[in-house]
Amino acid sequence: MNQQKGILLESGTNELEIVEFGIGNNKFGINVIKVKEIINPVTVTAVPHAHRNVEGIIELRGEVLPVVDVATALGFPPSQNTQQDKFIVAEFNKQKIVFHVHSVTQIHRISWNQIEKPSEMYQGPESQVIGVIKLNGEMILLLDFEKIVVEINPETGINVQQVQKLGKRERSNKRLIVAEDSPLLRKLLNDTLQEAGFHQIEFFENGFDALSYLENQVEAGKTIEEEVQLIITDIEMPQMDGHHLTKRIKNHPDLSKVPVVIFSSLITDDLRHKGQMVGADAQVSKPEITELVMKIDQLAL
């Protein structure tokens, strides 16, 4: 699996690879960049009073890792053919987690603009689907694994208390642009950044919409440094990912001076160089909201 990761996001190509896996008859996807390895199931030790979505724990190369039953988390029935079951060992938000799935089929290389935003008609507030991929006459649902984990352990998410530890802060007139596809995280970011004193925040659901807004400001003859003091972007977003957005901004003659902070669960020591190659001014791993606030203070002039 590690050999599959290549250099896809290093130059902001707006491409990704996904691991296709099955739960029942449904097909789902996880970004390869999150996947450390895929193994056959091993004995799971049950933990008393654990969250209902947590099967228990396993030991893998000396590490004790939690095992999340993806079928239970999605409200699907158990596996009907356990011989095909797989464990996907993933790492994001500075933690390793094992996801128990019913099958793993193949890896697809696609563009983020092939991923459609879920319709509000079928995406309720509890939905874990962040994108729909139409591929070879079938649909693959891209899951929000961060949300699945936060539902199990809310302490792994963004919370206002983290910002409150910074002490009382003055109201800021800095104008921020935020590109984040998750409705949950948009709300959490809004609440925490407001608590930190930032009250002029414009949110966009993906990099394409954020870039269109910025380019429209330039076309309208506005001085972009006066309109926007800093841009915050996630990496994984339908239509245009954060690396490609950053590259487009930094290659734009009128936008390049605006600081860009990548705020993502995919910021690790192994992947940090990808953001550096597209010109990000800073990179902060979710859910380190206090570090994000300090970066805003430092970069947004």
Buried (B, 14 or more C-beta within 10 A) or exposed (E): BEEEBEEBBBBBBBBBBBBBBBBBEBBBBBBBBBBBBBBEBEEBEEEEEBEEBBBBBBEBEEEEBBBBBBBBBBEBEEBEEEEBBBBBBBBBBEEBBBBBBBBBEEBBEBBBBBBBBBEEEEBEEEBBBBBBBEBEEEEBBBBBBBBBBBBBEEEBBBBBEBBBEBEEBEEBEBBBBBBBBBBBBBEBBBBBBBBBBBBBBBBBBBBBBBBEBBBEBBEEEEEBEEBBBBBBBBBBBBBBBBBBBBBBBBEBEBBEEBBBBBBBBBBBEEBBEBBEBBBBBBBBBBBBBBBBBBBBBEBBE
